[in-house]
């Protein structure tokens, strides 16, 4: 009997080996789609996924051919009645689907009825479309400063009814307890594992929009039914499989791009050796869409943050309503003031709606503890609102911000004519991530730039003229007059500059900003800085004007700089300007007289 | 009193017959205990993040093993309870106002008109105890308004 079984086994194995030609195995094992399905890196040497459950061959993480053979073999194995969902056809449906286009698979059945869990999976039943969502940067967490991205699987095509759509989000699996230095260290060095997880969209909406006040842009993709199916099957394969997390170049943005690469002939990732920011996925999709005559992006939907919604709600209030709101805040009233009790009920309703929303926003922003007095006050306000009729869509809608991919791309390379204290030279400029205050973007005078480098090519030598490790500016303006949120504006600048001697510095400032018009902001700051050259400790009170004239953005700053405990102030003047000539090209001008006169005029290419 | 009794009976039944029990037979208390809703409400605790991944994902095992079977915590009522727990603060304002994406979704899920939810919610807020209720209790009361 044993001999018979052995004989049958050998026969089956030899049949399997004969079933697929060696040349086909060799070819398919090197196919980009197969490598994408296994999440192999661009060199094809190994998979980014180190979870053993993701491979059918013990060496599958490093050998795509062995994994292919093991997969093909596993698909032909009989189902075990007790563990039917563990069969390869149920665990790896995307591989199964794609391999069916490359080989003749015996008894191929795209969705085997034995795969109970897969058949019940909600996403396979009602998916209408697939989107990628960009969440704007959040300075409350270092890992979120450059933005976040996730995939949204839409069960509804109605944007007003999408809270139960599904999101697939990639993130580090953090331990229950950790501190910030540990978090940064492990994030940078691959000390954390990471995985995709699926959640209902309302979880993301509440976290990003309602609690962190971050705008989002949803890019809905155009996908054929076949591609959509492949995508969903692959999502099933990926869920919960562990990867190694690297904050700089194996982050959410990279993984979203890697996932989407499965759908397109060309990879979405050009390079990610050192750095990959989430926004890059969207620029690449846009680029492919433009080259492919609009075959990639169906539409872009702006999802305003709760903050933007509250600002819009305030703008919609009439003068009388604003007056009532103001009085209620000033006098700490939880009901409509007596003198206004006779005004129209719907007007009273607007006032209370705004106050309730504003108080929630305000508490969320300030993170203050809600004590029993606040609770009692809120309850009275709520009750008074409930006594009035329901609203009828009169809250106002925020101004739609244009898609992020209409802004300057996040990287630039530039050339300029530079003169520094009468020393003329050509200069090269480069930054791997630059959302500049005078750049063409939605940042309204804010900026976040890292590793901004200027190399000066003088007649006698080539030198590192400027290097900014990081440059951040946040200009906060009050959109609501009584906004209690900390409205302090601030900036931080760490870098080095070539003056008479090389100066290494850390410069930080605090101040206030006001919106003068829709296009202009005025600010005043006090900067303190620490330098490596002679004047080590300095302060610099300054005022500035930021102007946004669509394609032209300008920042003017004036003040004086003085060394601490000394009386030798020097007046300073700084001018920065950019004019967008083309979606990739801007003309820029930089002038300042700090330490020595510096002027740079040139072109920046954003990509 | 009747509700309390029913709840106790259901809870006792749950402990014995969990695998057979359908979502529709459970009170909020049952769902709360079985599905880790408490951890979800207090979602600033580290445990909650992991628990919410386990419990409220959509049938896949996102991070850890799926300790709650589909029969236990994926039913319609558990879905409503989780939704209310996560979005209570938004729901409170939208019910008061009578409009909004969250309250519209809740109305659709429970097949109850926004005006009816609003009316019953007004009674709840009018009770003197409202401002002293814990978040969990508020969630439970709203759940009972839409589920019963």
Boltz contact constraints between the chains, C-beta under 6 A:
constraints:
  - contact:
      token1: [A, 121]
      token2: [B, 59]
      max_distance: 6.0
  - contact:
      token1: [A, 122]
      token2: [B, 58]
      max_distance: 6.0
  - contact:
      token1: [A, 163]
      token2: [B, 105]
      max_distance: 6.0
  - contact:
      token1: [A, 166]
      token2: [B, 58]
      max_distance: 6.0
  - contact:
      token1: [A, 176]
      token2: [B, 46]
      max_distance: 6.0
  - contact:
      token1: [A, 195]
      token2: [B, 63]
      max_distance: 6.0
  - contact:
      token1: [A, 197]
      token2: [B, 53]
      max_distance: 6.0
  - contact:
      token1: [A, 197]
      token2: [B, 62]
      max_distance: 6.0
  - contact:
      token1: [A, 197]
      token2: [B, 63]
      max_distance: 6.0
  - contact:
      token1: [A, 198]
      token2: [B, 57]
      max_distance: 6.0
  - contact:
      token1: [A, 198]
      token2: [B, 58]
      max_distance: 6.0
  - contact:
      token1: [A, 198]
      token2: [B, 60]
      max_distance: 6.0
  - contact:
      token1: [A, 239]
      token2: [B, 60]
      max_distance: 6.0
  - contact:
      token1: [A, 239]
      token2: [B, 62]
      max_distance: 6.0
  - contact:
      token1: [A, 240]
      token2: [B, 61]
      max_distance: 6.0
  - contact:
      token1: [A, 240]
      token2: [B, 62]
      max_distance: 6.0
  - contact:
      token1: [A, 240]
      token2: [B, 63]
      max_distance: 6.0
  - contact:
      token1: [A, 353]
      token2: [B, 97]
      max_distance: 6.0
  - contact:
      token1: [A, 356]
      token2: [B, 93]
      max_distance: 6.0
  - contact:
      token1: [A, 357]
      token2: [B, 93]
      max_distance: 6.0
  - contact:
      token1: [A, 375]
      token2: [B, 131]
      max_distance: 6.0
  - contact:
      token1: [A, 376]
      token2: [B, 131]
      max_distance: 6.0
  - contact:
      token1: [A, 379]
      token2: [B, 130]
      max_distance: 6.0
  - contact:
      token1: [A, 379]
      token2: [B, 131]
      max_distance: 6.0
  - contact:
      token1: [A, 382]
      token2: [B, 96]
      max_distance: 6.0
  - contact:
      token1: [A, 382]
      token2: [B, 125]
      max_distance: 6.0
  - contact:
      token1: [A, 383]
      token2: [B, 125]
      max_distance: 6.0
  - contact:
      token1: [A, 383]
      token2: [B, 126]
      max_distance: 6.0
  - contact:
      token1: [A, 385]
      token2: [B, 96]
      max_distance: 6.0
  - contact:
      token1: [A, 386]
      token2: [B, 96]
      max_distance: 6.0
  - contact:
      token1: [A, 386]
      token2: [B, 122]
      max_distance: 6.0
  - contact:
      token1: [A, 386]
      token2: [B, 125]
      max_distance: 6.0
  - contact:
      token1: [A, 390]
      token2: [B, 98]
      max_distance: 6.0
  - contact:
      token1: [A, 391]
      token2: [B, 97]
      max_distance: 6.0
  - contact:
      token1: [A, 391]
      token2: [B, 98]
      max_distance: 6.0
  - contact:
      token1: [A, 391]
      token2: [B, 99]
      max_distance: 6.0
